[in-house]
Amino acid sequence: MTDGLLAWRKEFPILDGTVYLISHSLGAMPARTRDNLVQFADTWATRGIRAWEEGWWQMPVTLGDLVGRIIGAGPGEVVMHQNVSMCQSVVLSCFDWTGRRNKIVTEDLNFPSNLYIYNELKRTGARLVRVPSDDGITVPLERLLAAIDEETQLVSVSHVIFRSAYVQDLAAITRRAHEAGAKIVADIYHAAGTLPLDVRAMGVDFATGGSVKWLCGGPGAGYLYVRRDLWPEMRPRVTGWAAHRAPFAFDPEPMDYAADACRFLNGTPAIPALYAARAGYEIILEAGVERIRAKSMRQTGRLIELAQEAGFPVRTPLDPGRRGGTVTIDVPRGQEITAELSRRDFLVDYRPGGGIRISPHFYTTDDELELVIREIAALPASTTRATP
């Protein structure tokens, strides 16, 4: 089969000697990222303090615009943060949790960092409702919709469940939240870069994500989308001088928020991480998310076939329309096997309650799918030594 996306393999140095199937956790680094970081160092070295007014100060928005093109946001509607935990904290700080409408509805399978933040909000009056999963893979849509009522202030869901790659019906959940008078924040971390997204078309109020995974942008570059018409009414308590209407006026009086999406920023931006992230966004846009998704559905389907042929239970939806970019297989001594695979330059990962997660991306060859399953099948008898 002719696969035009494989032309991108040359952009990722690690692929030369590694079977890299862990883009759900850390996308491969583009070669041009090194050039961008050198540019950062050269700019700092030669322009000094002038670099702030020559582009650094605007980077949380200019980089956000690149992410916006990937997720369906408009210009100026996405701002960059360090990580999703900060983005979620900014969103949650916009609400008063002391009244009758004080419920947060989420799923038991949400990423733990989000759940930690929601649990701590109980100290401010919030009530947390966690919708359980029957199988550890999916979240029953009707059960989730039924949990949203007139006392719900915020619905928080993952578009793609991190353990199982189950794709939730984000549009339906958004409609129900709005019918009940609630807002919705979508964690799109495991979707952006491998699933086509249009946050405006779906009507989500907030969306959070990061660059570490499918976007190949590395750590330290999270992003926050806020629906434009909500800006005037949102006053984040998690804030800082970058969110001020006139930050360089250094006014010590109460906060005067910026009129645009900068009102959702806080302190000084992490400029090196933003330089590092740019290449991944550009490549994803050039490769095209629609093409990436088509290849992902084909390759994850093939991975499932190979795993089943080898006798490994699959902990990922079999329906390609409900499956993200990852296939999770339940292998005895999965954590130990994952460590041994790493020693052999096969990079996957293991999650308790799930199994070994394997993720082809647009730069993955079909041969690598067969290689990793064959390697896993051959390993159990040779993985008795302790993991270092």
N, C-alpha and C positions, 0 to 999 in steps of 0.2 A: 504494500500500500504506500502510495506517495504521501508523505507527511511534510507539508511546507513549513510547519512550525519547528521542525527539527533544525532548520537553518539557524535558530536562535541558540543552539547548544554552544556554539563558539563564543558566545557572550558570557558564559559562566565557567570560570576556570576549574571549579571543583569537579565538574562533570568529567574531566579528562581521566581521573583515576578513581572515582567513587560512584557507586550506584546510589543516587541521591533521591530517596523516596520519602522525604520528611518535610516537604514544603508546607504542610499543614502546621508545622511548628516553627521552622526557620527556613524561609525561601533561600535558594542559592544566591550568592552575591554576584551581581553583574560586574564584569571587568571594569566598566566605566565608573563604577562607584569609587574605585581607587583614585581615578583622575579627579573626580568631584571633591574628594577629601583633600587632595593636593591643592586644588583650587581654593578651598577654604583656608588652608594653611598659608598659601601665597597671598591671599587677600588680607588676612590678618597681619601677615608680616609686612606687607607693602602699603596697605591703606590705613591700618590701625583703627583708631576711633571713627574715622570717616566711613568705614564699612557699614556702620549702623544706618546712616542716612543714604547709603548707596545700595541698599537692598536687604541687609540683614533684618532690619526692623519689620519689613513687610513680608518676610518669608513665611510666617505662620498662615498668611492668607494666600500668597502666591503658590506655595506648595499645596495648600488646601484646594486651590482651584484645579490642580492636576488630579487630586483624589476625587474632586467633585465630578470631573469628566468620566471617571470610572464608575461612580455610584449613582449618577443621574442627578446630581445637585447642580444648581446654577452658580455662576461666578460670584465669589464673595460669600458663599453660604457654608463653607467648611473652614474651620480653623484647626491648627495643629497644636497638639499637646504632647506630653511625654508618653502617656499610655492611656489605656481604657479606664483604669481605676480613677485617674484624674478627670477624664471626660465624664464618667458616671457621677463623680462627686460634684462636679459643676452643675450638672443637670438636676440632681437631687436637691441641691442647695437652693434651687429656684422656688421650692414649694414650702408651704406651711403645713406641718403634719399634726397640728394640735386640734383640728376640727373633726367633724363627723366624717368627712371625705378624707380618710387618712390611710387607705389601704394601698399597698403595693402588691400587685399580682405578678407572679413569675413562675417559672417551671423549676422543678427539683433538679433538672439536668442543666440548669444555667451554670456558667463558669463560676467556680468558687469565689474568685475575687469579687465578682458582682454580689454574690450572696453575702459575703462578709460585710460589705458596705451596707446592704439592705438590713441585715440583722442589727448593725450598730445604730441604724436610724430609729429603732424601737425606743432608744433613750430620748428621742425628741417627740415621741407620740405616735410614730408610724406603726401600722399593723402589717405584718408580712404574711401573705398567703402563697404557699408553694404548691403548685399543681403536680401531683405525683405521676410517675411513669409506671406502667405495668411491667414493661420488659427491659427497662434500662436503655432502650434504643429510641423509642418514639414517645411523643406526648399527645394523648388523645385530644384532638382539636375541640370537640364538643365539651369536654371537661374543662379545658382552658377557657373557652368562651363563657361557660356557665359561671366561672369564678369571678368574672368581671361584672360588677353591679354599680349601683348609684353611690356606694361608699368608696369606690375605687378612685384614687387620684392618679395613679401611674401604673401602666402595664409595662413590664420589662421582659422581653423575650429575646432569645438567640434566633437569628434567621436560620442558622445551621448549628445543630447541637455538636459541641466539640468532641464528645466521646464517640458518637456514632455516625456523624455526618448526616443526620436526619434533617431534611429541609422542611421547616414549618411554613404554614400558609400565612405569611406575614400580612398580606392584603386583607384576609378575612379577620385576623386578630385586630388589625388597625380599625377596620369598620366597626367591630363590636366595641372597642375601647371608646371610639368617638360617639357611638350611640348612647353609651353610658355616661358621657360627659367627662371621660378620663383622657389623659394624654398617654402616648406610647413612646418608649425608647427602645430601639432595636439595636442589638449587638450584632453587627454584620462582619465581625472579624473573620469568621470562617467562610464567608461568602464572597467578599470583595476580591476580585482578581481571578475568581474561578466560576462564579455565577453572574450572569447579567443582572444588573440592579438598576432600579429607578426609584429613588427614595421619594421624589416629588410625585410620581404617578401613584405610588402606593399610599401616599399621604401621611407617612410617619412624621411624628413631631420632632423626634430626635433620633440620631443614629450615631453609634460609636464604633470605632474599630482601630486597627493598627497596621503597621507596615511589616511586621516581623514575618508574616506567613506568606500567603499567596502573592502579595504585592512585591516581594523580594526587595523590600526597602530597609531591612535591618531594624534593630531595636532603637527605642527612644523617640519614635515618631507616631504617636497616636493621633486620631482625628475625630472631630466632633461636627456633626451637621445639626443645625437647628432650623426648623421651618421658618421662612422669612417673616411671615405675618405674626409670628409669636415674639419676635425680638422686643417690641416695645414693652410687653408685659413681663418679661423675664428679668429678674434682678438677682443674679447668683450671689449667695453669701460666700462661696468659695471664689475669691476674686483676687485682684492685684492691680498693679499700676498699668499693665499692658491693656487692661479693660477700660481704662479711663478715657473720657472724651478728649482730654488734652494731657497725656501722660507726662510730657516734658514741662508742663506748667508747675508740677510738683506741689499741687494744691493739697494741703493737709485736711481740708474740710471733708464732710461726708461724700461718699462716692458719687461721681457724675458719670454714668455709664456711657460708653461710646454708642452711637446710634446704629452702628452696623454690627456684624457678627463678632467684631473684636471685643464686644461686651462680654463674651464668653471665654476670653483669655484670662490669664492671671499674672504670673511673674515673667521674668526675662526668658525668652525662648531659647531652646537648646539648639543652637545654630549648627554645630557639627552633625547632629543627627538628621537635620533637615537636608543638609548637603548630601549625606549618605543615602537618603531615601529617594531622591529625585530619579535616579537611573531606573530603579525598579518600576516606578509609575510610568515613566516614558516607554519602557519596553512593553509593559502590559497594554498600554494604549496602542502601540504600534502593532503588536501581535493580534489584538482584538479579543475582547472577552467572549464574544459569541463563538469564535473559532476555538478558544481555549475550552469553553464549556462543552462543545461538541466532542472534542478529543477526550476530555475528562470522562464524559459519560461512556464513551467507547472503552477507554482503558480501565476504568473502575469496573465495568461489566466484565471485561476479560479477567481482571484480578479475582473477581468473585468466582468465576468459572474455575480458574486454576486452584483457588483455595478449596473449593468444594471437591474438586477432583482429588486433591491431596488429603481430604478427610477433615479439614479444619472448619469448625462452625464459624459462620459469618455474623458479626454483630453490627451490621450496617444494612439499611433498607435495600431490598432487592429491586424495588421500583426505581428506575433511573431518574424519574422526575422528582422523587423524594429523597434522592441521594446527592450529597455534596461531593467534594473531591477526594474523600478519604474512604478507604476500606479498612474496617477493623476486624481482625480475625482472632478467635479465641484459641490460643495455643498453650498447652501445658508448659509451665515454667517460662511464661512469656517474657518476664523481665530479664531473666538470665539469658534467654536466647537473644533478646534485643541487644544486650551488652556484647555478646559474642559476635553478632552481626556487625556491630560497630567496629570491633577489632579487625574484621575482615573487609572493612570499607563498604558495607551495606548499611546505609543510614535510614532507620525507621525509629519509632518510639513505642513505648508501652504506657498504658494508662490503667490503673486499678479500676476494676469494675467494667472494663471494656475489653482490652486485649492489646495486641500489636496493631498499631495504626500505620498504614501504608498509603502513600499519596503520590501518584504520578502527577506531574505538571506538564505544561506545554513543551518542555524540553526533554521529556522522558521518552525513551525508545520502547517499542513493544517487547524487544528482547529482554529488557531489564525487568519486566513484569514476571516473565518465566524464570529468570535467574533468581529473583528474591524468593519466590515460592519454593523453588527447588532447593535453595540454600536452607530455608527454614525447615523443610521436610527432612533434610539430612542432618540437622543439628542436634536433636534431643539427646542422642547417645553420647555426645561429646561436649556437653555443657555443664559438667559437674564441678568445675573449678569455681572458686569464689570470684565474684565480680570485684575488680579493684576499686 
